[in-house]
Amino acid sequence: MKICIPTMGQAGMEEDICQHFGRAPTFTVVDLDSGDVAVLANVSEHMGGVGLPTETIFAAGVNIMIVGGLGPKAVQAFNQAGIEVFVGAAGTVKDAIDDWKAEMLSRANLDNACREHRH
């Protein structure tokens, strides 16, 4: 199972979570089965590139997204792709995964999606 978390940089499990999904500089992907950790650059149009940040996640074969927050379009895109999304994460990648395992995060839906880009 692969978990993806929007992050601020390259520090893997110790990297800080980026609270704004679409503008995260990187996405850290953790394979819970193998223990592998990969850091993907956000090359989407939000960062001056091409495409949407969700496309990077789809291509990585992610099963679960753990985020601080994300907008309704991203919630819908992940739902349509069959990727479960959990909101309310804070701290590091390790903290977020621990909180998810402890069932401390909420499942994302249109009611708890961010409506503004100020976080």
Secondary structure, DSSP 8 states (H G I E B T S, - for coil): -EEEEEESSS-GGGSBB-SSGGG-SEEEEEETTT--EEEEE--SGGGTSSS-HHHHHHHTT-SEEE-S---HHHHHHHHHHT-EEEE---SBHHHHHHHHHTT-SEE--TTSS-SSS--
